[in-house]
Amino acid sequence: MAIYEYKAIIKNTGKTTRGVIDAETTAQARRKLREQGLYPTEVTQDTSGSDGVNKGLSTRFSSRGRVSVRDIALMTRQMAVLLRAGMPVLEALNALIDQTSRMRLRAIIYEVRDKVNSGNTFGDSLAGHPRVFSDLYVNMVRAGEVSGTLEQVLLRLADILERQAKLRSQLISALAYPIFMAMFAVAIVVFLVLIIVPRLTRLFERGGSELPALTKTLIGFSEWMATYWWIIVLAGVLLFGGWRLYVSRPEGRKKWDKLKLSFPLYGKLHLKLVCARFARTMGTMLQSGLTVLPAMEIVNTILGNSFIQSCMEDVKVGVRRGRDLAQPLKETGFFPPMLIHMIELGQRSGEIENMLIQVADTFDEDVRLTIDALVSLIEPIIIIFMGLFVGFLVLAILLPIFQMSSTIGAK
């Protein structure tokens, strides 16, 4: 099956559109376009070598950029606005193809539109792209289709995705400077030890005098680094490869995720991120009309910590037996008291969805403030370590120079 590029006129609006379609022949491509309410004005075969829509489109557009969370959020909000304006799903997808500038995302929307046009639901069509649309996204869309509130669900999804993109951007911007400083410091150290120190060593050797212990230590370290640097690189590669192999297994991943929760500083930060993700997703799913158990099934797939996911299995068992959500969560021993109390308050007041969203906002803000504090702490630590090493280096170089000067003066 070949891929065809087309230009066409939309039947109901008279506007022009363009895109790609899969068909055996040009005539079949024109027929499929007419069935979709499009009058083709130009149909040309794509000769990029694709042999099917799923394979062909992904092959053709995979090298033209990735689909970011911000791209999906923008597409979701545009879809919600079009549906709220009264457009059917199929026409809204046609309009999205024209509005989307990302070629890979445009190809995915085209495939989704083609499946919807073939009789599939919007949610089922999205499920064919799990790398782009998560289980949360797909199941919320399905819930919105069943309840008749698809545009409201899409707006909530857009809010979630935009918040995720904003938080990720804040994390990257906050960590970029200390990471750059650390890399720069390492580069300076390597340059001094491997380039500058050996040249000074030759100078000191020509002097013929006994070198101070500090200088001998620096020269010995420099010679060791120059000779055995490959051992350091090899050890790093082996350690990283062994760690990747270990966490690729379910049991290893579970133990590693449990260990992460006990790391100083990072453990509490990671738990707050998991709690924020749990609370926001759970609250949004409940707002969209899902009951607690189906919502927990979906939430459990996006927590990002396999150990907590295994604990959530016990929580689901408790809820299935008729217990309130708060008590099984408390029995896990990992979720913060504030989350438990807010859920208990929401259960008593009948507003658990709003309580979950509020606690998610609180955790997100707490995470942002914690990261800002950590970054403020990391920067002076890097400067101090860099200053100590430079001071050691200066002393190791100046001491033999002073010694040589005093010897020359004595003569």
Backbone torsions as a table, in degrees:
resi	resn	phi	psi	omega
1	MET	NA	133.7	-174.9
2	ALA	-99.2	164.6	177.5
3	ILE	-107.9	131.9	-179.2
4	TYR	-120.5	135.8	169.6
5	GLU	-90.4	143.0	-176.7
6	TYR	-141.4	156.2	165.3
7	LYS	-121.6	135.9	-174.6
8	ALA	-149.7	166.5	176.8
9	ILE	-108.3	129.4	179.2
10	ILE	-73.8	129.6	-172.2
11	LYS	-58.9	-48.4	-171.0
12	ASN	-79.5	-29.2	-175.0
13	THR	-106.8	-21.3	-177.1
14	GLY	77.7	3.9	179.1
15	LYS	-81.7	155.5	178.8
16	THR	-90.1	149.3	177.8
17	THR	-142.5	164.8	178.0
18	ARG	-145.5	157.8	-179.1
19	GLY	176.4	-157.5	179.6
20	VAL	-132.1	153.2	-179.3
21	ILE	-148.9	148.9	178.7
22	ASP	-99.9	138.3	179.4
23	ALA	-164.0	162.5	177.8
24	GLU	-75.7	-39.2	-177.8
25	THR	-136.7	169.6	176.8
26	THR	-63.1	-39.4	179.5
27	ALA	-62.7	-41.4	178.7
28	GLN	-66.7	-36.3	177.7
29	ALA	-62.8	-43.5	178.1
30	ARG	-63.7	-37.7	-180.0
31	ARG	-66.7	-41.2	179.0
32	LYS	-65.7	-36.5	177.7
33	LEU	-65.5	-41.5	178.7
34	ARG	-64.8	-35.4	177.1
35	GLU	-65.0	-25.9	178.1
36	GLN	-88.3	6.5	179.9
37	GLY	81.6	26.9	180.0
38	LEU	-120.8	139.3	176.6
39	TYR	-105.0	104.7	-175.6
40	PRO	-69.0	135.4	174.3
41	THR	-107.1	-21.9	179.3
42	GLU	-154.1	127.3	178.9
43	VAL	-133.3	118.2	179.9
44	THR	-130.2	142.3	-177.9
45	GLN	-76.8	137.7	174.8
46	ASP	-83.1	126.0	-175.8
47	THR	-103.7	27.7	-177.9
48	SER	-78.3	-3.4	174.9
49	GLY	96.8	9.6	179.8
50	SER	-75.8	150.3	-178.2
51	ASP	-122.1	15.7	178.1
52	GLY	178.8	159.8	-173.0
53	VAL	-67.8	-44.8	-178.9
54	ASN	-66.2	-44.7	-179.8
55	LYS	-75.9	-44.0	-173.6
56	GLY	-65.3	-48.0	-177.3
57	LEU	-67.0	-42.5	179.8
58	SER	-65.4	-36.9	178.1
59	THR	-66.7	-40.8	-174.9
60	ARG	-70.4	-37.4	-172.4
61	PHE	-106.1	-2.5	-176.4
62	SER	-64.0	-28.3	-178.4
63	SER	-92.3	8.0	-177.3
64	ARG	-107.3	31.4	176.1
65	GLY	107.5	154.4	-179.3
66	ARG	-94.6	168.5	176.7
67	VAL	-98.9	110.4	-177.6
68	SER	-87.2	167.1	177.4
69	VAL	-62.0	-37.2	179.5
70	ARG	-65.8	-36.4	177.1
71	ASP	-63.5	-44.1	-179.6
72	ILE	-66.7	-38.9	178.5
73	ALA	-61.9	-44.1	178.9
74	LEU	-63.6	-44.9	178.4
75	MET	-60.6	-41.2	-178.5
76	THR	-65.1	-43.7	179.4
77	ARG	-66.2	-40.6	177.1
78	GLN	-61.6	-41.3	178.7
79	MET	-62.6	-42.2	179.3
80	ALA	-63.3	-41.5	179.6
81	VAL	-64.2	-42.2	179.6
82	LEU	-64.7	-40.8	178.8
83	LEU	-68.3	-38.5	178.5
84	ARG	-65.3	-28.8	177.8
85	ALA	-75.5	-4.7	176.4
86	GLY	102.9	4.7	179.7
87	MET	-74.4	139.4	169.8
88	PRO	-66.5	161.9	-176.1
89	VAL	-58.2	-43.5	-176.6
90	LEU	-63.6	-45.0	179.2
91	GLU	-67.2	-35.8	178.2
92	ALA	-64.2	-38.9	177.3
93	LEU	-66.5	-38.7	175.2
94	ASN	-59.9	-42.2	179.2
95	ALA	-66.9	-36.3	179.1
96	LEU	-63.7	-36.1	179.4
97	ILE	-59.6	-40.0	178.7
98	ASP	-70.9	-33.0	-174.3
99	GLN	-84.0	-20.3	-173.7
100	THR	-84.9	126.2	-179.6
101	SER	-92.1	-24.2	178.8
102	ARG	-72.9	118.0	-173.9
103	MET	-64.5	-39.1	179.8
104	ARG	-66.6	-42.8	178.7
105	LEU	-66.8	-36.4	177.0
106	ARG	-61.8	-41.1	178.7
107	ALA	-64.3	-37.8	179.3
108	ILE	-67.7	-42.3	177.9
109	ILE	-62.7	-38.3	176.9
110	TYR	-59.8	-46.2	179.9
111	GLU	-62.0	-41.3	177.9
112	VAL	-62.2	-44.1	178.6
113	ARG	-61.6	-40.0	-179.6
114	ASP	-63.6	-39.8	179.0
115	LYS	-69.8	-38.7	176.9
116	VAL	-63.5	-41.0	179.0
117	ASN	-65.6	-24.9	179.1
118	SER	-83.7	-2.2	176.4
119	GLY	112.1	-3.2	177.6
120	ASN	-77.9	155.7	174.6
121	THR	-73.4	163.0	179.7
122	PHE	-62.6	-43.6	-179.9
123	GLY	-63.3	-44.0	178.8
124	ASP	-64.7	-34.3	178.4
125	SER	-68.0	-38.1	177.3
126	LEU	-67.8	-31.0	-177.2
127	ALA	-63.4	-17.5	178.2
128	GLY	-74.0	-2.0	-179.7
129	HIS	-130.1	68.3	-175.2
130	PRO	-65.0	-23.2	179.5
131	ARG	-75.3	-17.9	-179.4
132	VAL	-105.5	-45.3	-178.1
133	PHE	-110.3	115.6	-175.6
134	SER	-72.2	170.5	175.8
135	ASP	-58.9	-39.4	177.2
136	LEU	-58.5	-48.4	-178.3
137	TYR	-60.3	-50.7	-175.9
138	VAL	-63.0	-46.0	-176.7
139	ASN	-70.4	-32.4	175.1
140	MET	-68.0	-38.8	176.5
141	VAL	-63.6	-43.1	177.4
142	ARG	-60.2	-43.2	178.1
143	ALA	-63.3	-39.1	178.1
144	GLY	-65.7	-36.6	177.5
145	GLU	-66.8	-40.8	-179.0
146	VAL	-67.9	-41.1	-176.6
147	SER	-85.3	-8.2	-178.8
148	GLY	76.8	19.9	-179.0
149	THR	-121.5	42.8	-173.8
150	LEU	-62.5	-40.4	-177.8
151	GLU	-66.4	-39.1	176.6
152	GLN	-64.2	-40.0	178.8
153	VAL	-63.4	-43.0	179.7
154	LEU	-63.8	-36.9	177.0
155	LEU	-64.9	-39.9	176.9
156	ARG	-64.8	-42.1	177.9
157	LEU	-61.6	-41.9	178.4
158	ALA	-61.5	-40.4	177.6
159	ASP	-62.0	-44.1	-179.9
160	ILE	-62.1	-47.6	-177.5
161	LEU	-65.7	-39.5	178.4
162	GLU	-65.8	-37.7	177.5
163	ARG	-66.4	-40.9	176.8
164	GLN	-61.2	-45.3	-180.0
165	ALA	-64.0	-38.6	179.6
166	LYS	-66.2	-43.9	180.0
167	LEU	-64.1	-41.9	178.5
168	ARG	-63.2	-41.0	178.4
169	SER	-63.8	-40.3	178.2
170	GLN	-64.4	-40.6	179.0
171	LEU	-63.1	-45.0	-178.3
172	ILE	-64.5	-44.9	-178.9
173	SER	-66.5	-33.9	180.0
174	ALA	-72.1	-36.2	-176.2
175	LEU	-90.7	-12.8	-174.9
176	ALA	-61.8	-45.7	-176.2
177	TYR	-66.3	-50.0	178.4
178	PRO	-63.7	-34.0	177.4
179	ILE	-65.8	-42.0	177.4
180	PHE	-62.6	-41.9	179.5
181	MET	-62.6	-42.6	180.0
182	ALA	-63.7	-44.7	179.4
183	MET	-64.5	-40.2	178.7
184	PHE	-64.5	-40.9	179.4
185	ALA	-63.8	-43.5	178.4
186	VAL	-62.7	-42.1	179.7
187	ALA	-62.5	-41.2	178.9
188	ILE	-63.7	-44.0	179.9
189	VAL	-61.3	-47.0	-179.8
190	VAL	-61.6	-41.9	180.0
191	PHE	-62.7	-45.9	-178.3
192	LEU	-66.0	-42.3	-175.6
193	VAL	-72.1	-38.0	-174.5
194	LEU	-92.7	-22.0	-175.7
195	ILE	-112.2	-52.6	-172.5
196	ILE	-76.8	-48.1	-175.4
197	VAL	-59.8	-43.9	178.4
198	PRO	-59.1	-35.2	178.4
199	ARG	-68.8	-39.4	177.2
200	LEU	-67.7	-33.0	178.8
201	THR	-59.7	-45.0	178.7
202	ARG	-62.0	-37.0	178.1
203	LEU	-64.6	-43.7	179.9
204	PHE	-67.4	-36.3	-180.0
205	GLU	-64.2	-35.5	178.0
206	ARG	-69.4	-24.3	178.5
207	GLY	-69.4	-30.1	175.3
208	GLY	77.0	1.0	-178.4
209	SER	-89.9	162.3	178.4
210	GLU	-71.7	129.7	-176.5
211	LEU	-88.7	148.0	176.4
212	PRO	-63.6	157.9	-178.5
213	ALA	-61.0	-36.8	-180.0
214	LEU	-62.6	-41.6	179.9
215	THR	-69.1	-39.1	177.7
216	LYS	-62.4	-39.7	178.3
217	THR	-61.7	-44.9	179.8
218	LEU	-63.9	-43.4	-179.6
219	ILE	-65.1	-41.8	178.7
220	GLY	-62.7	-42.0	178.0
221	PHE	-64.2	-40.7	179.6
222	SER	-64.1	-43.0	179.9
223	GLU	-66.1	-39.6	178.5
224	TRP	-63.3	-44.0	178.7
225	MET	-62.1	-41.9	-178.6
226	ALA	-67.5	-30.7	-176.8
227	THR	-87.8	-40.1	-171.2
228	TYR	-116.2	25.2	179.3
229	TRP	-59.2	-31.7	-178.2
230	TRP	-66.5	-26.6	177.2
231	ILE	-66.4	-40.5	178.7
232	ILE	-63.1	-45.8	179.6
233	VAL	-62.9	-46.3	-179.2
234	LEU	-63.0	-42.7	179.0
235	ALA	-62.7	-39.8	177.9
236	GLY	-63.6	-43.4	179.3
237	VAL	-64.7	-43.0	-179.7
238	LEU	-65.5	-41.4	178.7
239	LEU	-63.8	-44.1	179.7
240	PHE	-64.9	-43.3	179.2
241	GLY	-64.3	-40.3	177.5
242	GLY	-65.0	-39.6	177.7
243	TRP	-64.5	-42.4	178.7
244	ARG	-62.6	-40.7	178.5
245	LEU	-65.2	-40.3	-178.3
246	TYR	-65.1	-46.5	-176.6
247	VAL	-78.8	-8.9	177.2
248	SER	-75.8	-17.9	176.9
249	ARG	-90.0	142.8	-175.7
250	PRO	-55.8	-44.5	-177.9
251	GLU	-67.7	-40.8	177.4
252	GLY	-64.0	-41.2	178.8
253	ARG	-62.9	-41.0	-179.8
254	LYS	-63.1	-44.5	179.3
255	LYS	-66.6	-39.2	178.7
256	TRP	-65.3	-42.7	179.1
257	ASP	-65.6	-33.6	175.4
258	LYS	-68.8	-39.9	179.5
259	LEU	-64.3	-36.6	-179.4
260	LYS	-58.8	-33.9	-178.6
261	LEU	-68.1	-18.9	-179.8
262	SER	-97.1	-2.2	178.4
263	PHE	-64.5	139.9	175.2
264	PRO	-61.1	137.2	178.7
265	LEU	66.6	-58.1	-175.7
266	TYR	-65.4	-34.6	-177.1
267	GLY	-59.5	-47.6	179.4
268	LYS	-66.9	-37.5	179.0
269	LEU	-64.5	-43.7	178.9
270	HIS	-63.1	-40.8	179.4
271	LEU	-64.8	-38.2	177.8
272	LYS	-64.5	-39.9	176.8
273	LEU	-62.6	-42.5	178.6
274	VAL	-64.1	-42.9	-179.9
275	CYS	-65.0	-40.6	178.0
276	ALA	-63.3	-42.6	179.2
277	ARG	-64.7	-41.9	178.7
278	PHE	-63.4	-49.4	-175.2
279	ALA	-65.5	-44.8	-177.5
280	ARG	-67.5	-43.3	-178.1
281	THR	-68.0	-43.8	179.5
282	MET	-62.3	-45.4	179.4
283	GLY	-62.7	-41.0	179.9
284	THR	-66.8	-41.0	178.8
285	MET	-63.6	-41.4	178.6
286	LEU	-67.3	-37.2	175.7
287	GLN	-63.7	-29.0	-178.1
288	SER	-82.4	-1.6	174.5
289	GLY	107.2	-1.9	179.0
290	LEU	-79.2	150.5	174.6
291	THR	-82.9	174.5	-170.5
292	VAL	-63.1	-47.8	-175.1
293	LEU	-64.4	-50.3	175.7
294	PRO	-59.8	-36.0	178.4
295	ALA	-65.0	-39.6	179.6
296	MET	-67.2	-34.8	176.8
297	GLU	-58.8	-41.1	-179.1
298	ILE	-75.0	-43.6	-178.3
299	VAL	-60.0	-37.2	-175.9
300	ASN	-64.1	-20.5	-178.7
301	THR	-84.9	-10.8	-174.6
302	ILE	-120.7	13.2	-178.0
303	LEU	-70.2	-32.8	178.6
304	GLY	82.8	14.0	176.7
305	ASN	-145.3	110.9	-174.1
306	SER	-67.2	-29.5	178.0
307	PHE	-66.8	-45.9	177.9
308	ILE	-66.7	-33.9	175.9
309	GLN	-60.5	-40.2	177.6
310	SER	-66.5	-35.4	175.8
311	CYS	-66.5	-33.4	179.9
312	MET	-66.8	-22.0	175.6
313	GLU	-62.3	-40.3	177.0
314	ASP	-66.8	-35.4	177.4
315	VAL	-63.3	-43.4	179.4
316	LYS	-63.5	-37.5	177.8
317	VAL	-62.5	-42.4	179.0
318	GLY	-64.0	-42.9	179.0
319	VAL	-66.0	-38.3	179.2
320	ARG	-62.8	-28.3	178.9
321	ARG	-85.3	2.6	174.6
322	GLY	100.9	5.6	178.9
323	ARG	-81.1	156.2	175.2
324	ASP	-68.7	159.0	-176.1
325	LEU	-66.9	-35.6	-171.6
326	ALA	-65.2	-42.6	-174.1
327	GLN	-65.8	-47.8	175.7
328	PRO	-61.5	-35.0	176.0
329	LEU	-63.4	-40.5	179.5
330	LYS	-64.5	-36.6	-177.3
331	GLU	-69.9	-18.8	176.9
332	THR	-66.5	-29.7	178.6
333	GLY	81.8	6.0	-176.8
334	PHE	-112.1	-31.2	-174.9
335	PHE	-78.1	137.6	-176.4
336	PRO	-62.9	150.7	179.9
337	PRO	-58.0	-34.9	-178.8
338	MET	-60.4	-41.8	178.5
339	LEU	-63.6	-42.9	-179.8
340	ILE	-63.4	-45.9	-178.1
341	HIS	-64.6	-40.2	179.5
342	MET	-65.3	-39.2	178.1
343	ILE	-66.7	-42.1	177.0
344	GLU	-60.5	-42.6	178.4
345	LEU	-64.1	-41.2	178.8
346	GLY	-66.1	-36.1	178.0
347	GLN	-67.2	-38.1	179.5
348	ARG	-71.2	-36.4	-177.3
349	SER	-88.7	-11.5	-177.6
350	GLY	78.7	15.4	-179.6
351	GLU	-123.8	46.5	-176.5
352	ILE	-64.2	-32.0	-179.9
353	GLU	-62.2	-48.3	-179.1
354	ASN	-66.4	-36.6	178.2
355	MET	-63.7	-40.9	179.3
356	LEU	-64.4	-40.9	178.2
357	ILE	-64.6	-40.4	179.8
358	GLN	-65.0	-43.3	-179.5
359	VAL	-68.3	-31.8	175.6
360	ALA	-64.4	-42.4	176.7
361	ASP	-60.8	-39.7	180.0
362	THR	-64.2	-45.4	179.7
363	PHE	-65.4	-40.5	178.6
364	ASP	-60.1	-44.2	179.0
365	GLU	-66.5	-38.4	178.0
366	ASP	-63.4	-40.2	177.8
367	VAL	-62.5	-44.2	-179.3
368	ARG	-62.4	-44.7	-179.9
369	LEU	-66.1	-38.5	178.8
370	THR	-64.3	-42.7	179.5
371	ILE	-64.8	-41.5	177.2
372	ASP	-60.1	-40.4	179.2
373	ALA	-67.2	-40.5	179.6
374	LEU	-65.6	-41.4	178.4
375	VAL	-63.2	-41.4	177.6
376	SER	-63.1	-28.5	178.2
377	LEU	-81.4	-35.1	-176.1
378	ILE	-68.1	-41.3	-175.1
379	GLU	-57.6	-51.1	178.8
380	PRO	-66.7	-30.3	177.9
381	ILE	-63.6	-44.1	178.1
382	ILE	-62.6	-42.6	-179.8
383	ILE	-63.4	-40.6	-179.3
384	ILE	-64.4	-47.5	179.9
385	PHE	-63.2	-39.8	178.2
386	MET	-64.6	-40.7	178.8
387	GLY	-65.4	-39.4	178.5
388	LEU	-63.5	-42.9	-179.4
389	PHE	-67.4	-42.7	178.9
390	VAL	-63.6	-39.1	177.1
391	GLY	-62.8	-42.8	176.3
392	PHE	-60.7	-42.9	-179.1
393	LEU	-64.9	-43.5	-179.7
394	VAL	-63.6	-43.2	178.7
395	LEU	-63.4	-43.1	-178.9
396	ALA	-63.6	-28.6	-179.7
397	ILE	-86.7	-40.0	-174.8
398	LEU	-76.4	-33.3	-177.7
399	LEU	-57.3	-50.1	177.7
400	PRO	-67.1	-28.6	177.2
401	ILE	-66.4	-44.0	176.8
402	PHE	-63.4	-39.1	179.4
403	GLN	-63.5	-43.3	178.5
404	MET	-65.9	-37.6	179.5
405	SER	-65.3	-42.3	179.7
406	SER	-66.7	-34.6	177.8
407	THR	-65.6	-44.8	179.3
408	ILE	-63.2	-39.7	-179.9
409	GLY	-65.7	-36.0	-179.9
410	ALA	-66.9	-34.0	179.5
411	LYS	-72.3	NA	NA
